[in-house]
Amino acid sequence: MWAGFLAFVFAMLALDLGVFHRKAHRVGLREAAVWSAVWVACALVFGALLWKGFGPQKGMEFLAGYLIEKALSVDNIFVFVLIFGAFSVPDAYQHRVLFWGILGALAMRAAFVGLGAALLAKFHAVLYVFGGFLLITGIKMLLAKDLAFDPRANPVYRLFSRLVPATDRYEGPAFTIVKDGRRLATPLLLVLVAVEVTDVVFAVDSVPAIFAVTPDPFIVFTSNIFAILGLRSLYFLLAGVVGRFHLLKAGLSLVLAFVGLKMLAADLVKVPVAASLGIIVLLVGGSIAASLVWPARKPDPAA
């Protein structure tokens, strides 16, 4: 199953980059919508296969995990918008950055899932550590004010930019170039590093959140990966309007707090997967609907 799933993932990525995105170009809304539908359809078909092969419980666990990851991935989009804006990344090269960023994310998520599964199998108390971490993270997200994000302030990015010689301008879609006999990084490689570092931060939240739904490493990993695979197309679909969902962050905060409480109370209260799925849908869908019903107030230019 693991080998078959990974073969499917790499085949789809090869088809994506080798056939449909061989040349760098700006991804339009129609193309983004089609690819978003393709990735969601693939995830739903996979969930249906799990349901049929291993029963409704496994199918619902996958769907709940996928929904959690999909919702939390919208938070990634906020940050990607800020990163691409901070580095003035041309539209035509953004897909390339996200594509290679996802390849790195696959490896990192596999490592996080493996580590989390091993810890939970050996130390039951880790469940409470994960739960407390998610609860505190959710509360902090809920209370935090929207602050400007500067990827250049990240210590990993700053170390990389100091150690690696780089050019000061984009050289097409290339991550590196050879100039005067020296291999130099382009700003596009520095953007990729910023994206990868960001994904590590998000993985710390999202992977433990899915362990609240299921202890099965295969379902945790596959739901994670399906959400990541659809992240690029979702970015191009929502990048221009994501600011309208100003209450979504509050909804995501409550989702993290809910799954944190669920983990902390796991030995006392068993919340059915179907109930967890309904609560997650209610929190995420409700925050999106509330954002549209009560739009954010625009700042008064005279103020």
C-alpha positions as CSV (number, residue, x, y, z in Angstrom):
1,M,0.0,0.0,0.0
2,W,2.8,2.4,0.9
3,A,4.7,1.6,-2.3
4,G,1.6,1.9,-4.4
5,F,0.6,5.2,-2.9
6,L,4.1,6.7,-3.3
7,A,4.2,5.5,-6.9
8,F,0.9,7.2,-7.6
9,V,2.2,10.5,-6.0
10,F,5.4,10.6,-8.0
11,A,3.6,9.6,-11.2
12,M,1.1,12.5,-10.8
13,L,4.0,14.9,-10.0
14,A,5.9,13.8,-13.1
15,L,2.8,14.3,-15.2
16,D,2.2,17.7,-13.6
17,L,5.8,19.1,-14.2
18,G,6.7,17.0,-17.2
19,V,3.6,17.5,-19.3
20,F,1.3,20.3,-18.1
21,H,3.9,22.7,-16.6
22,R,7.0,22.1,-18.7
23,K,7.2,25.8,-19.4
24,A,7.0,28.4,-16.8
25,H,3.8,30.4,-17.1
26,R,1.3,32.3,-15.0
27,V,-1.4,29.9,-13.7
28,G,-4.8,31.3,-14.4
29,L,-8.0,30.8,-12.4
30,R,-9.5,28.3,-14.8
31,E,-6.3,26.1,-14.7
32,A,-6.1,26.4,-11.0
33,A,-9.8,25.4,-10.6
34,V,-9.4,22.3,-12.8
35,W,-6.3,21.1,-11.0
36,S,-8.0,21.8,-7.6
37,A,-10.9,19.7,-8.7
38,V,-8.6,16.9,-9.9
39,W,-6.7,16.7,-6.6
40,V,-9.9,16.8,-4.5
41,A,-11.4,14.1,-6.7
42,C,-8.3,11.9,-6.3
43,A,-8.5,12.3,-2.5
44,L,-12.2,11.4,-2.4
45,V,-11.7,8.4,-4.7
46,F,-8.8,7.2,-2.4
47,G,-11.1,7.7,0.7
48,A,-13.8,5.7,-1.0
49,L,-11.3,2.9,-1.7
50,L,-10.3,2.9,2.0
51,W,-14.0,2.8,2.9
52,K,-14.7,-0.1,0.7
53,G,-11.6,-2.1,1.5
54,F,-11.2,-1.4,5.2
55,G,-14.6,-0.3,6.4
56,P,-16.4,3.0,7.1
57,Q,-14.2,3.8,10.2
58,K,-11.0,4.0,8.1
59,G,-12.8,5.9,5.4
60,M,-14.1,8.5,7.8
61,E,-10.8,8.8,9.5
62,F,-9.1,9.6,6.2
63,L,-11.8,12.1,5.3
64,A,-11.6,13.9,8.7
65,G,-7.8,14.0,8.5
66,Y,-7.9,15.3,4.9
67,L,-10.4,18.0,5.9
68,I,-8.2,19.1,8.9
69,E,-5.1,19.3,6.6
70,K,-7.1,21.0,3.8
71,A,-8.4,23.6,6.2
72,L,-5.0,24.2,7.8
73,S,-3.4,24.5,4.4
74,V,-5.3,27.7,3.8
75,D,-3.1,29.2,6.5
76,N,-0.2,28.3,4.3
77,I,-1.7,30.3,1.5
78,F,-1.7,33.5,3.6
79,V,2.0,33.0,4.2
80,F,2.8,32.1,0.6
81,V,1.1,35.3,-0.5
82,L,3.3,37.3,1.9
83,I,6.5,35.4,0.8
84,F,6.0,35.9,-2.9
85,G,5.1,39.5,-2.3
86,A,8.1,40.2,-0.1
87,F,10.5,38.8,-2.8
88,S,8.5,40.1,-5.7
89,V,8.4,36.7,-7.3
90,P,7.1,36.9,-10.9
91,D,3.8,35.1,-11.4
92,A,5.3,32.7,-14.0
93,Y,7.8,31.3,-11.5
94,Q,5.5,30.8,-8.5
95,H,4.3,27.4,-9.6
96,R,7.9,26.1,-9.9
97,V,8.7,27.2,-6.4
98,L,5.6,25.5,-5.0
99,F,6.2,22.3,-7.0
100,W,9.7,21.8,-5.6
101,G,8.6,23.0,-2.2
102,I,6.1,20.2,-2.2
103,L,8.7,17.6,-3.0
104,G,10.6,18.7,0.1
105,A,7.4,18.7,2.1
106,L,6.8,15.1,1.2
107,A,10.0,14.0,2.8
108,M,9.5,16.2,5.8
109,R,6.0,15.1,6.4
110,A,7.0,11.4,6.1
111,A,9.7,12.1,8.8
112,F,7.2,13.8,11.1
113,V,4.6,11.1,10.7
114,G,7.1,8.3,11.3
115,L,8.5,10.1,14.4
116,G,5.0,10.9,15.7
117,A,3.8,7.3,15.2
118,A,6.8,5.9,16.9
119,L,6.5,8.2,19.9
120,L,2.8,7.4,20.3
121,A,3.4,3.7,20.1
122,K,6.1,3.7,22.7
123,F,5.0,6.5,25.0
124,H,1.3,7.0,25.6
125,A,1.9,10.3,27.5
126,V,3.0,11.8,24.2
127,L,-0.7,12.0,23.3
128,Y,-1.1,14.6,26.1
129,V,2.0,16.5,24.9
130,F,0.5,16.7,21.4
131,G,-2.9,17.7,22.8
132,G,-1.5,20.4,25.1
133,F,0.6,21.8,22.3
134,L,-2.3,22.0,19.9
135,L,-4.6,23.5,22.5
136,I,-2.0,26.2,23.4
137,T,-1.3,26.8,19.7
138,G,-5.1,27.2,18.9
139,I,-5.5,29.7,21.8
140,K,-2.4,31.7,20.7
141,M,-3.7,31.8,17.1
142,L,-7.1,33.0,18.3
143,L,-5.7,35.8,20.4
144,A,-2.8,36.9,18.2
145,K,-3.2,40.0,16.1
146,D,-2.4,40.0,12.4
147,L,1.2,41.0,12.2
148,A,3.4,41.6,9.1
149,F,5.4,38.5,8.2
150,D,9.0,39.0,7.1
151,P,10.6,35.7,5.8
152,R,14.0,37.4,5.8
153,A,13.9,37.5,9.6
154,N,13.8,33.7,9.9
155,P,17.2,32.4,11.3
156,V,17.4,29.5,8.9
157,Y,16.8,31.7,5.9
158,R,19.3,34.3,7.2
159,L,22.0,31.6,7.7
160,F,21.4,30.1,4.2
161,S,21.6,33.6,2.6
162,R,24.9,34.3,4.4
163,L,26.5,30.9,3.5
164,V,25.3,30.6,-0.1
165,P,26.6,33.1,-2.7
166,A,23.7,34.5,-4.6
167,T,22.7,36.9,-7.4
168,D,20.5,39.9,-6.8
169,R,18.1,39.3,-9.7
170,Y,15.9,36.5,-11.1
171,E,17.4,34.5,-13.9
172,G,14.3,33.0,-15.5
173,P,13.0,29.9,-13.7
174,A,16.5,28.8,-12.6
175,F,17.3,28.2,-9.0
176,T,21.1,28.4,-9.7
177,I,23.3,29.8,-12.4
178,V,27.0,29.6,-13.3
179,K,28.7,33.0,-13.5
180,D,32.4,33.5,-14.0
181,G,33.0,29.9,-13.1
182,R,31.1,30.1,-9.8
183,R,27.7,28.4,-9.0
184,L,25.4,31.1,-7.6
185,A,21.9,30.9,-6.1
186,T,19.2,33.0,-7.6
187,P,16.6,34.8,-5.5
188,L,14.2,32.0,-6.5
189,L,16.2,29.4,-4.5
190,L,16.1,31.7,-1.5
191,V,12.3,31.9,-1.9
192,L,12.2,28.1,-2.0
193,V,14.2,27.9,1.2
194,A,11.7,30.3,2.9
195,V,8.8,28.1,1.6
196,E,10.4,25.0,3.0
197,V,11.1,26.5,6.4
198,T,7.5,27.7,6.5
199,D,6.2,24.1,5.8
200,V,8.3,22.8,8.7
201,V,6.5,25.2,11.0
202,F,3.0,24.2,9.7
203,A,3.9,20.5,9.9
204,V,4.5,20.8,13.6
205,D,0.8,21.9,14.0
206,S,-0.9,19.8,11.3
207,V,0.7,16.3,11.8
208,P,-0.2,16.1,15.5
209,A,-3.7,17.3,14.7
210,I,-4.4,14.3,12.5
211,F,-3.2,11.9,15.2
212,A,-6.1,13.2,17.2
213,V,-8.4,11.6,14.5
214,T,-6.5,8.3,13.9
215,P,-3.4,6.5,15.1
216,D,-2.9,4.8,11.7
217,P,0.3,6.2,10.2
218,F,-0.8,5.3,6.7
219,I,-4.0,7.4,7.0
220,V,-2.1,10.3,8.7
221,F,0.5,10.3,5.9
222,T,-1.9,9.9,2.9
223,S,-4.4,12.6,4.2
224,N,-1.4,14.9,4.7
225,I,0.0,14.3,1.3
226,F,-3.3,14.7,-0.6
227,A,-3.8,18.0,1.1
228,I,-0.3,19.1,0.2
229,L,-0.6,18.0,-3.4
230,G,-3.7,20.2,-3.9
231,L,-2.0,23.2,-2.1
232,R,-0.4,24.7,-5.3
233,S,-3.7,24.8,-7.3
234,L,-5.5,26.0,-4.2
235,Y,-3.0,28.8,-3.8
236,F,-3.5,30.1,-7.4
237,L,-7.3,29.7,-6.9
238,L,-7.5,31.6,-3.6
239,A,-4.5,33.9,-3.5
240,G,-6.4,36.9,-4.8
241,V,-9.4,36.5,-2.5
242,V,-8.0,34.8,0.6
243,G,-8.0,38.1,2.4
244,R,-11.8,38.1,2.3
245,F,-11.9,35.2,4.7
246,H,-10.8,37.2,7.7
247,L,-12.6,35.0,10.2
248,L,-11.1,31.8,8.9
249,K,-8.0,32.0,11.1
250,A,-10.4,32.1,14.1
251,G,-12.1,28.9,12.7
252,L,-8.7,27.2,12.3
253,S,-7.7,28.2,15.8
254,L,-10.9,26.5,17.2
255,V,-10.2,23.4,15.1
256,L,-6.7,23.1,16.7
257,A,-8.1,23.8,20.1
258,F,-10.8,21.1,19.6
259,V,-8.4,18.4,18.4
260,G,-6.1,19.3,21.3
261,L,-8.9,18.9,23.8
262,K,-9.9,15.6,22.1
263,M,-6.4,14.3,22.6
264,L,-6.2,15.4,26.2
265,A,-9.5,13.7,27.0
266,A,-8.9,10.6,24.9
267,D,-8.8,8.3,27.9
268,L,-11.9,9.7,29.4
269,V,-14.2,10.5,26.4
270,K,-14.2,8.8,23.1
271,V,-15.5,11.2,20.4
272,P,-16.7,9.3,17.3
273,V,-14.9,10.1,14.1
274,A,-18.2,11.1,12.5
275,A,-18.8,13.7,15.3
276,S,-15.3,15.0,14.9
277,L,-15.8,15.4,11.2
278,G,-19.1,17.3,11.8
279,I,-17.5,19.7,14.3
280,I,-14.5,20.4,12.0
281,V,-16.9,21.1,9.0
282,L,-19.0,23.3,11.2
283,L,-16.0,25.3,12.5
284,V,-14.3,25.8,9.1
285,G,-17.5,26.3,7.1
286,G,-19.0,28.6,9.7
287,S,-15.9,30.8,9.7
288,I,-15.9,31.1,5.9
289,A,-19.6,31.8,5.8
290,A,-19.3,34.4,8.6
291,S,-16.5,36.1,6.7
292,L,-18.7,36.6,3.7
293,V,-21.8,37.6,5.7
294,W,-19.8,40.1,7.9
295,P,-16.9,41.4,5.7
296,A,-13.9,43.0,7.3
297,R,-14.1,46.7,7.7
298,K,-11.7,48.6,5.5
299,P,-9.4,51.0,7.3
300,D,-10.5,54.6,7.1
301,P,-7.9,56.5,5.0
302,A,-8.7,59.7,6.8
303,A,-7.8,58.1,10.2
